[in-house]
Amino acid sequence: MMLIVHWLSEIGAILCALAGVVIVLAKLISVITYCELKLVAMLDSAFKVKKAWKKLKDGKRKNRQ
């Protein structure tokens, strides 16, 4: 009887540790996804600025001619 209780206690501790690992991994994935979305937004913004800058430079060239 004591052996079964001991095994159940060990199994419970292992399951608790695994649950903690799963929670940490879920938070890590959430942070990575958030950073990825921020990076995509920054790159999109930079591309728009580059496109606008090129359009402005092309407009100045046409004005000179």
Gaussian input, Z-matrix of N, CA and C with variables (Angstrom, degrees):
# hf/3-21g

backbone

0 1
 N
 C     1     B1
 C     2     B2     1     A1
 N     3     B3     2     A2     1     D1
 C     4     B4     3     A3     2     D2
 C     5     B5     4     A4     3     D3
 N     6     B6     5     A5     4     D4
 C     7     B7     6     A6     5     D5
 C     8     B8     7     A7     6     D6
 N     9     B9     8     A8     7     D7
 C    10    B10     9     A9     8     D8
 C    11    B11    10    A10     9     D9
 N    12    B12    11    A11    10    D10
 C    13    B13    12    A12    11    D11
 C    14    B14    13    A13    12    D12
 N    15    B15    14    A14    13    D13
 C    16    B16    15    A15    14    D14
 C    17    B17    16    A16    15    D15
 N    18    B18    17    A17    16    D16
 C    19    B19    18    A18    17    D17
 C    20    B20    19    A19    18    D18
 N    21    B21    20    A20    19    D19
 C    22    B22    21    A21    20    D20
 C    23    B23    22    A22    21    D21
 N    24    B24    23    A23    22    D22
 C    25    B25    24    A24    23    D23
 C    26    B26    25    A25    24    D24
 N    27    B27    26    A26    25    D25
 C    28    B28    27    A27    26    D26
 C    29    B29    28    A28    27    D27
 N    30    B30    29    A29    28    D28
 C    31    B31    30    A30    29    D29
 C    32    B32    31    A31    30    D30
 N    33    B33    32    A32    31    D31
 C    34    B34    33    A33    32    D32
 C    35    B35    34    A34    33    D33
 N    36    B36    35    A35    34    D34
 C    37    B37    36    A36    35    D35
 C    38    B38    37    A37    36    D36
 N    39    B39    38    A38    37    D37
 C    40    B40    39    A39    38    D38
 C    41    B41    40    A40    39    D39
 N    42    B42    41    A41    40    D40
 C    43    B43    42    A42    41    D41
 C    44    B44    43    A43    42    D42
 N    45    B45    44    A44    43    D43
 C    46    B46    45    A45    44    D44
 C    47    B47    46    A46    45    D45
 N    48    B48    47    A47    46    D46
 C    49    B49    48    A48    47    D47
 C    50    B50    49    A49    48    D48
 N    51    B51    50    A50    49    D49
 C    52    B52    51    A51    50    D50
 C    53    B53    52    A52    51    D51
 N    54    B54    53    A53    52    D52
 C    55    B55    54    A54    53    D53
 C    56    B56    55    A55    54    D54
 N    57    B57    56    A56    55    D55
 C    58    B58    57    A57    56    D56
 C    59    B59    58    A58    57    D57
 N    60    B60    59    A59    58    D58
 C    61    B61    60    A60    59    D59
 C    62    B62    61    A61    60    D60
 N    63    B63    62    A62    61    D61
 C    64    B64    63    A63    62    D62
 C    65    B65    64    A64    63    D63
 N    66    B66    65    A65    64    D64
 C    67    B67    66    A66    65    D65
 C    68    B68    67    A67    66    D66
 N    69    B69    68    A68    67    D67
 C    70    B70    69    A69    68    D68
 C    71    B71    70    A70    69    D69
 N    72    B72    71    A71    70    D70
 C    73    B73    72    A72    71    D71
 C    74    B74    73    A73    72    D72
 N    75    B75    74    A74    73    D73
 C    76    B76    75    A75    74    D74
 C    77    B77    76    A76    75    D75
 N    78    B78    77    A77    76    D76
 C    79    B79    78    A78    77    D77
 C    80    B80    79    A79    78    D78
 N    81    B81    80    A80    79    D79
 C    82    B82    81    A81    80    D80
 C    83    B83    82    A82    81    D81
 N    84    B84    83    A83    82    D82
 C    85    B85    84    A84    83    D83
 C    86    B86    85    A85    84    D84
 N    87    B87    86    A86    85    D85
 C    88    B88    87    A87    86    D86
 C    89    B89    88    A88    87    D87
 N    90    B90    89    A89    88    D88
 C    91    B91    90    A90    89    D89
 C    92    B92    91    A91    90    D90
 N    93    B93    92    A92    91    D91
 C    94    B94    93    A93    92    D92
 C    95    B95    94    A94    93    D93
 N    96    B96    95    A95    94    D94
 C    97    B97    96    A96    95    D95
 C    98    B98    97    A97    96    D96
 N    99    B99    98    A98    97    D97
 C   100   B100    99    A99    98    D98
 C   101   B101   100   A100    99    D99
 N   102   B102   101   A101   100   D100
 C   103   B103   102   A102   101   D101
 C   104   B104   103   A103   102   D102
 N   105   B105   104   A104   103   D103
 C   106   B106   105   A105   104   D104
 C   107   B107   106   A106   105   D105
 N   108   B108   107   A107   106   D106
 C   109   B109   108   A108   107   D107
 C   110   B110   109   A109   108   D108
 N   111   B111   110   A110   109   D109
 C   112   B112   111   A111   110   D110
 C   113   B113   112   A112   111   D111
 N   114   B114   113   A113   112   D112
 C   115   B115   114   A114   113   D113
 C   116   B116   115   A115   114   D114
 N   117   B117   116   A116   115   D115
 C   118   B118   117   A117   116   D116
 C   119   B119   118   A118   117   D117
 N   120   B120   119   A119   118   D118
 C   121   B121   120   A120   119   D119
 C   122   B122   121   A121   120   D120
 N   123   B123   122   A122   121   D121
 C   124   B124   123   A123   122   D122
 C   125   B125   124   A124   123   D123
 N   126   B126   125   A125   124   D124
 C   127   B127   126   A126   125   D125
 C   128   B128   127   A127   126   D126
 N   129   B129   128   A128   127   D127
 C   130   B130   129   A129   128   D128
 C   131   B131   130   A130   129   D129
 N   132   B132   131   A131   130   D130
 C   133   B133   132   A132   131   D131
 C   134   B134   133   A133   132   D132
 N   135   B135   134   A134   133   D133
 C   136   B136   135   A135   134   D134
 C   137   B137   136   A136   135   D135
 N   138   B138   137   A137   136   D136
 C   139   B139   138   A138   137   D137
 C   140   B140   139   A139   138   D138
 N   141   B141   140   A140   139   D139
 C   142   B142   141   A141   140   D140
 C   143   B143   142   A142   141   D141
 N   144   B144   143   A143   142   D142
 C   145   B145   144   A144   143   D143
 C   146   B146   145   A145   144   D144
 N   147   B147   146   A146   145   D145
 C   148   B148   147   A147   146   D146
 C   149   B149   148   A148   147   D147
 N   150   B150   149   A149   148   D148
 C   151   B151   150   A150   149   D149
 C   152   B152   151   A151   150   D150
 N   153   B153   152   A152   151   D151
 C   154   B154   153   A153   152   D152
 C   155   B155   154   A154   153   D153
 N   156   B156   155   A155   154   D154
 C   157   B157   156   A156   155   D155
 C   158   B158   157   A157   156   D156
 N   159   B159   158   A158   157   D157
 C   160   B160   159   A159   158   D158
 C   161   B161   160   A160   159   D159
 N   162   B162   161   A161   160   D160
 C   163   B163   162   A162   161   D161
 C   164   B164   163   A163   162   D162
 N   165   B165   164   A164   163   D163
 C   166   B166   165   A165   164   D164
 C   167   B167   166   A166   165   D165
 N   168   B168   167   A167   166   D166
 C   169   B169   168   A168   167   D167
 C   170   B170   169   A169   168   D168
 N   171   B171   170   A170   169   D169
 C   172   B172   171   A171   170   D170
 C   173   B173   172   A172   171   D171
 N   174   B174   173   A173   172   D172
 C   175   B175   174   A174   173   D173
 C   176   B176   175   A175   174   D174
 N   177   B177   176   A176   175   D175
 C   178   B178   177   A177   176   D176
 C   179   B179   178   A178   177   D177
 N   180   B180   179   A179   178   D178
 C   181   B181   180   A180   179   D179
 C   182   B182   181   A181   180   D180
 N   183   B183   182   A182   181   D181
 C   184   B184   183   A183   182   D182
 C   185   B185   184   A184   183   D183
 N   186   B186   185   A185   184   D184
 C   187   B187   186   A186   185   D185
 C   188   B188   187   A187   186   D186
 N   189   B189   188   A188   187   D187
 C   190   B190   189   A189   188   D188
 C   191   B191   190   A190   189   D189
 N   192   B192   191   A191   190   D190
 C   193   B193   192   A192   191   D191
 C   194   B194   193   A193   192   D192

   B1=1.4591
   B2=1.5339
   B3=1.3215
   B4=1.4661
   B5=1.5249
   B6=1.3347
   B7=1.4540
   B8=1.5192
   B9=1.3287
   B10=1.4689
   B11=1.5243
   B12=1.3163
   B13=1.4645
   B14=1.5268
   B15=1.3253
   B16=1.4665
   B17=1.5318
   B18=1.3206
   B19=1.4760
   B20=1.5238
   B21=1.3383
   B22=1.4634
   B23=1.5288
   B24=1.3120
   B25=1.4542
   B26=1.5232
   B27=1.3184
   B28=1.4710
   B29=1.5351
   B30=1.3130
   B31=1.4713
   B32=1.5250
   B33=1.3071
   B34=1.4711
   B35=1.5200
   B36=1.3231
   B37=1.4648
   B38=1.5207
   B39=1.3212
   B40=1.4687
   B41=1.5242
   B42=1.3243
   B43=1.4637
   B44=1.5292
   B45=1.3154
   B46=1.4651
   B47=1.5279
   B48=1.3246
   B49=1.4623
   B50=1.5245
   B51=1.3179
   B52=1.4686
   B53=1.5252
   B54=1.3203
   B55=1.4668
   B56=1.5250
   B57=1.3207
   B58=1.4611
   B59=1.5117
   B60=1.3246
   B61=1.4675
   B62=1.5246
   B63=1.3169
   B64=1.4700
   B65=1.5280
   B66=1.3116
   B67=1.4660
   B68=1.5266
   B69=1.3359
   B70=1.4692
   B71=1.5228
   B72=1.3187
   B73=1.4643
   B74=1.5296
   B75=1.3159
   B76=1.4624
   B77=1.5262
   B78=1.3215
   B79=1.4676
   B80=1.5301
   B81=1.3220
   B82=1.4621
   B83=1.5252
   B84=1.3107
   B85=1.4625
   B86=1.5211
   B87=1.3135
   B88=1.4601
   B89=1.5249
   B90=1.3358
   B91=1.4673
   B92=1.5289
   B93=1.3211
   B94=1.4672
   B95=1.5204
   B96=1.3193
   B97=1.4624
   B98=1.5241
   B99=1.3307
   B100=1.4706
   B101=1.5280
   B102=1.3324
   B103=1.4719
   B104=1.5296
   B105=1.3125
   B106=1.4642
   B107=1.5255
   B108=1.3273
   B109=1.4599
   B110=1.5261
   B111=1.3429
   B112=1.4671
   B113=1.5258
   B114=1.3261
   B115=1.4617
   B116=1.5272
   B117=1.3070
   B118=1.4693
   B119=1.5215
   B120=1.3231
   B121=1.4653
   B122=1.5279
   B123=1.3417
   B124=1.4639
   B125=1.5219
   B126=1.3265
   B127=1.4630
   B128=1.5175
   B129=1.3154
   B130=1.4583
   B131=1.5250
   B132=1.3106
   B133=1.4560
   B134=1.5202
   B135=1.3278
   B136=1.4674
   B137=1.5227
   B138=1.3202
   B139=1.4625
   B140=1.5309
   B141=1.3324
   B142=1.4648
   B143=1.5283
   B144=1.3305
   B145=1.4631
   B146=1.5228
   B147=1.3233
   B148=1.4672
   B149=1.5235
   B150=1.3179
   B151=1.4636
   B152=1.5368
   B153=1.3222
   B154=1.4658
   B155=1.5234
   B156=1.3239
   B157=1.4638
   B158=1.5270
   B159=1.3277
   B160=1.4627
   B161=1.5239
   B162=1.3214
   B163=1.4583
   B164=1.5297
   B165=1.3279
   B166=1.4574
   B167=1.5256
   B168=1.3327
   B169=1.4659
   B170=1.5269
   B171=1.3335
   B172=1.4651
   B173=1.5265
   B174=1.3221
   B175=1.4716
   B176=1.5224
   B177=1.3304
   B178=1.4768
   B179=1.5257
   B180=1.3200
   B181=1.4621
   B182=1.5119
   B183=1.3108
   B184=1.4724
   B185=1.5273
   B186=1.3299
   B187=1.4678
   B188=1.5178
   B189=1.3389
   B190=1.4648
   B191=1.5214
   B192=1.3161
   B193=1.4699
   B194=1.4628
   A1=110.88
   A2=115.85
   A3=119.52
   A4=111.22
   A5=116.26
   A6=120.33
   A7=110.78
   A8=116.96
   A9=121.20
   A10=110.27
   A11=117.27
   A12=121.46
   A13=109.76
   A14=116.35
   A15=120.64
   A16=110.43
   A17=116.89
   A18=120.52
   A19=110.62
   A20=116.73
   A21=119.88
   A22=110.91
   A23=115.71
   A24=120.20
   A25=110.61
   A26=116.38
   A27=120.86
   A28=111.18
   A29=116.40
   A30=120.88
   A31=109.78
   A32=116.91
   A33=120.78
   A34=111.85
   A35=116.70
   A36=120.44
   A37=111.03
   A38=116.41
   A39=120.57
   A40=110.65
   A41=116.73
   A42=120.42
   A43=111.23
   A44=116.71
   A45=120.92
   A46=110.05
   A47=116.73
   A48=120.87
   A49=110.65
   A50=117.14
   A51=120.62
   A52=111.25
   A53=116.42
   A54=119.97
   A55=110.12
   A56=116.70
   A57=120.45
   A58=111.82
   A59=116.85
   A60=121.11
   A61=110.09
   A62=117.13
   A63=120.74
   A64=110.28
   A65=117.45
   A66=121.01
   A67=110.33
   A68=116.71
   A69=120.15
   A70=110.60
   A71=117.37
   A72=120.64
   A73=111.32
   A74=117.52
   A75=120.83
   A76=110.52
   A77=117.08
   A78=120.34
   A79=110.47
   A80=116.60
   A81=121.08
   A82=110.89
   A83=117.06
   A84=121.07
   A85=110.13
   A86=116.97
   A87=121.20
   A88=111.18
   A89=116.44
   A90=120.39
   A91=110.79
   A92=117.03
   A93=120.57
   A94=110.41
   A95=117.26
   A96=121.12
   A97=110.60
   A98=117.06
   A99=121.18
   A100=110.33
   A101=116.64
   A102=120.38
   A103=111.08
   A104=115.92
   A105=119.79
   A106=110.52
   A107=117.30
   A108=120.19
   A109=111.30
   A110=116.69
   A111=120.73
   A112=110.39
   A113=116.92
   A114=121.40
   A115=110.86
   A116=117.09
   A117=120.63
   A118=110.10
   A119=117.04
   A120=120.26
   A121=110.89
   A122=116.78
   A123=120.15
   A124=111.35
   A125=116.76
   A126=120.15
   A127=111.22
   A128=116.66
   A129=120.86
   A130=110.36
   A131=116.49
   A132=121.24
   A133=110.67
   A134=117.05
   A135=120.89
   A136=110.44
   A137=118.12
   A138=121.33
   A139=110.43
   A140=116.06
   A141=119.55
   A142=110.86
   A143=117.09
   A144=121.02
   A145=109.93
   A146=116.52
   A147=120.54
   A148=110.55
   A149=115.97
   A150=120.88
   A151=110.09
   A152=117.21
   A153=120.99
   A154=110.42
   A155=117.49
   A156=121.44
   A157=110.28
   A158=116.31
   A159=120.18
   A160=110.38
   A161=116.58
   A162=120.81
   A163=110.04
   A164=116.85
   A165=121.38
   A166=111.05
   A167=117.46
   A168=121.24
   A169=110.96
   A170=116.90
   A171=120.57
   A172=110.54
   A173=116.24
   A174=120.68
   A175=110.46
   A176=117.65
   A177=120.60
   A178=110.15
   A179=117.63
   A180=120.41
   A181=110.99
   A182=117.59
   A183=121.36
   A184=109.63
   A185=116.66
   A186=120.17
   A187=111.78
   A188=117.70
   A189=121.00
   A190=110.94
   A191=117.03
   A192=120.12
   A193=111.63
   D1=-45.69
   D2=179.70
   D3=-63.68
   D4=-34.26
   D5=-179.53
   D6=-66.12
   D7=-40.71
   D8=178.75
   D9=-64.97
   D10=-42.35
   D11=178.74
   D12=-63.00
   D13=-40.77
   D14=178.97
   D15=-63.74
   D16=-44.26
   D17=179.59
   D18=-63.65
   D19=-42.76
   D20=179.34
   D21=-63.20
   D22=-36.74
   D23=177.31
   D24=-64.75
   D25=-43.53
   D26=178.47
   D27=-64.05
   D28=-42.76
   D29=179.00
   D30=-63.37
   D31=-41.27
   D32=177.94
   D33=-62.51
   D34=-40.55
   D35=178.77
   D36=-65.75
   D37=-40.80
   D38=178.27
   D39=-64.25
   D40=-44.26
   D41=179.46
   D42=-63.90
   D43=-38.28
   D44=178.23
   D45=-64.21
   D46=-43.47
   D47=178.53
   D48=-63.84
   D49=-41.63
   D50=178.67
   D51=-64.26
   D52=-38.67
   D53=177.58
   D54=-62.97
   D55=-40.47
   D56=177.21
   D57=-62.36
   D58=-41.88
   D59=178.34
   D60=-63.62
   D61=-42.02
   D62=179.68
   D63=-63.35
   D64=-41.14
   D65=179.19
   D66=-63.72
   D67=-44.02
   D68=179.09
   D69=-63.35
   D70=-42.85
   D71=178.80
   D72=-63.80
   D73=-38.98
   D74=178.71
   D75=-64.23
   D76=-41.66
   D77=177.89
   D78=-65.10
   D79=-40.64
   D80=179.23
   D81=-62.79
   D82=-43.77
   D83=177.82
   D84=-63.49
   D85=-39.24
   D86=178.33
   D87=-62.53
   D88=-43.89
   D89=179.14
   D90=-65.38
   D91=-42.41
   D92=179.18
   D93=-62.42
   D94=-42.64
   D95=179.28
   D96=-63.50
   D97=-42.27
   D98=178.60
   D99=-61.70
   D100=-45.50
   D101=179.54
   D102=-64.27
   D103=-38.35
   D104=179.03
   D105=-64.19
   D106=-42.12
   D107=178.76
   D108=-64.42
   D109=-39.82
   D110=177.26
   D111=-63.59
   D112=-42.21
   D113=-179.86
   D114=-64.43
   D115=-42.72
   D116=178.10
   D117=-62.32
   D118=-41.64
   D119=178.64
   D120=-64.02
   D121=-40.92
   D122=178.90
   D123=-65.18
   D124=-42.82
   D125=179.35
   D126=-65.44
   D127=-39.17
   D128=177.84
   D129=-63.35
   D130=-42.85
   D131=178.19
   D132=-64.04
   D133=-43.56
   D134=179.09
   D135=-62.88
   D136=-39.10
   D137=178.98
   D138=-64.40
   D139=-40.25
   D140=178.24
   D141=-64.44
   D142=-40.70
   D143=179.01
   D144=-64.89
   D145=-43.34
   D146=179.38
   D147=-61.75
   D148=-42.76
   D149=179.85
   D150=-64.60
   D151=-42.56
   D152=179.01
   D153=-66.34
   D154=-39.09
   D155=179.47
   D156=-64.21
   D157=-42.47
   D158=178.87
   D159=-64.47
   D160=-40.34
   D161=178.97
   D162=-63.89
   D163=-40.52
   D164=178.39
   D165=-64.64
   D166=-43.82
   D167=178.84
   D168=-64.05
   D169=-41.73
   D170=178.63
   D171=-63.90
   D172=-37.11
   D173=178.43
   D174=-65.24
   D175=-39.52
   D176=178.91
   D177=-66.95
   D178=-37.59
   D179=178.47
   D180=-64.34
   D181=-39.97
   D182=-179.79
   D183=-67.63
   D184=-35.72
   D185=179.39
   D186=-67.63
   D187=-32.05
   D188=-179.32
   D189=-72.27
   D190=-32.24
   D191=-176.16
   D192=-79.31

